């Protein structure tokens, strides 16, 4: 019976290939879902008013078309950072599916996930006062608001994304050590 040589990359592909594909397409689905949610949210003035009324604990009347466009623009800019993070997830798991797990380029894409995610998270936190001004700009004097707030999940997201950046540095150090050891041998 002839023996068939099985490469370690083939074994890796069989073990994690499905997972890599799942995560890659999950990143695409997430980016598309968030974009659709942003578009639907800012297309419904009543929904925006109800949401911000509950959030600000004041009665916010439905914003006008210019305010909806302004809020949409702010969230589309934030979405770009989230989309960049999703693209970085796609690239990282493409490399993983090719067997390039402890590689310099994989560490770089892991770092980019964390950095782009942190940009999106901090951008969202910083945009909240701006959006609160936008959605209350049509209110009478005394009804306009600037609201600065953070939520406990914000800190969790920051810690999680900072962990990606730290892990990327660990992986990069491991790659450098492996390269040094290969040169010695």
KAURGI-V80033 format. One record per residue. N is the residue number from 1. RES is the residue in one letter. PHI is phi in whole degrees, -180 to 180 (* if undefined). Layout:
<<N RES PHI> <N RES PHI>>
This chain:
<<1 X *> <2 X -73> <3 X -92> <4 X -107> <5 X -80> <6 X -109> <7 X -76> <8 X -64> <9 X -69> <10 X -68> <11 X -63> <12 X -62> <13 X -61> <14 X -68> <15 X -79> <16 X -122> <17 X -57> <18 X -64> <19 X -66> <20 X -61> <21 X -65> <22 X -61> <23 X -68> <24 X -59> <25 X -73> <26 X -64> <27 X -65> <28 X -64> <29 X -62> <30 X -63> <31 X -60> <32 X -68> <33 X -62> <34 X -65> <35 X -62> <36 X -64> <37 X -62> <38 X -63> <39 X -62> <40 X -66> <41 X -61> <42 X -79> <43 X -91> <44 X -122> <45 X -60> <46 X -64> <47 X -65> <48 X -60> <49 X -62> <50 X -63> <51 X -62> <52 X -74> <53 X -62> <54 X -67> <55 X -70> <56 X -89> <57 X 62> <58 X -140> <59 X -85> <60 X -103> <61 X -78> <62 X -58> <63 X -72> <64 X -83> <65 X -58> <66 X -66> <67 X -68> <68 X -62> <69 X -65> <70 X -64> <71 X -63> <72 X -60> <73 X -61> <74 X -60> <75 X -73> <76 X -69> <77 X -63> <78 X -63> <79 X -62> <80 X -59> <81 X -67> <82 X -65> <83 X -65> <84 X -64> <85 X -64> <86 X -63> <87 X -63> <88 X -65> <89 X -62> <90 X -56> <91 X -65> <92 X -61> <93 X -77> <94 X -67> <95 X -62> <96 X -60> <97 X -67> <98 X -87> <99 X 90> <100 X -95> <101 X -86> <102 X -99> <103 X -130> <104 X -60> <105 X -69> <106 X -67> <107 X -63> <108 X -64> <109 X -68> <110 X -63> <111 X -62> <112 X -63> <113 X -57> <114 X -64> <115 X -67> <116 X -64> <117 X -65> <118 X -65> <119 X -61> <120 X -63> <121 X -66> <122 X -67> <123 X -61> <124 X -63> <125 X -65> <126 X -75> <127 X -79> <128 X -57> <129 X -63> <130 X -63> <131 X -67> <132 X -63> <133 X -67> <134 X -63> <135 X -76> <136 X -111> <137 X -62> <138 X -85> <139 X -74> <140 X -66> <141 X -52> <142 X 96> <143 X -100> <144 X -76> <145 X -136> <146 X -125> <147 X -116> <148 X -109> <149 X -154> <150 X -135> <151 X -115> <152 X -55> <153 X -63> <154 X -60> <155 X -64> <156 X -61> <157 X -62> <158 X -62> <159 X -63> <160 X -62> <161 X -70> <162 X -64> <163 X -63> <164 X -62> <165 X -63> <166 X -63> <167 X -63> <168 X -63> <169 X -66> <170 X -64> <171 X -62> <172 X -64> <173 X -63> <174 X -63> <175 X -63> <176 X -63> <177 X -65> <178 X -63> <179 X -64> <180 X -62> <181 X -65> <182 X -67> <183 X -74> <184 X -71> <185 X -78>>
